[in-house]
Amino acid sequence: MKIKVNPTRMELIRLKRRLVISKRSHKLLKDKMDELIRVFMERIDEARELRKKIENNLKDASGTFREALGRTPKNWLVKYLKQTPGDFSIKSEKARVFNLVVPDIKAQGSLKKGESAFETTPHLDKALEAYRENMADLLKLASLEKTLAMLAVEIETTRRRVNALEYILIPAIEETIKYISTRLEELERESIIRLMRLK
């Protein structure tokens, strides 16, 4: 689709410059999209492995915890679980992936092991220890999944821009340049013929 402009030499020069800039922008955006996709795929593999590890660990911990629930009276279990968990906090920092600001969630301090009471079973201690050990991995997985969601949105936006340049803007500029060039050639031929008639 042709751009509506006056067929003048100045317009032709301006459109040729715009075409060069558009082609350069297209190449840069295409390179950015390829790199975003590469990073996205790496993060997906990392998240998949981490999720599998966490699921296996928590599956074992849940089985042990269910066993402890069956062997420990409820009031003793509640008392044990209410014990101070230690000096633990979650810190959310910001990291950069290209122009995206992504979260980097980390655990600070530690979930201290509560004092084991004689009323509880070793199964409960073992289950809670497994939950404590998985906390850092769970936070890392949360960071990764948020990063993946943000990367997916950025890839989609970049893809739309690349397609708009490739299939709409660049062809429109090229068609307009061709039209103006043809029109200027016609005007030049007309002026030559007019001069020849005058002679």
Beta strands, then each sheet from edge to edge (+ up, - down):
strand 1: 88-97
strand 2: 100-109
sheet 1: 1+ 2-
end
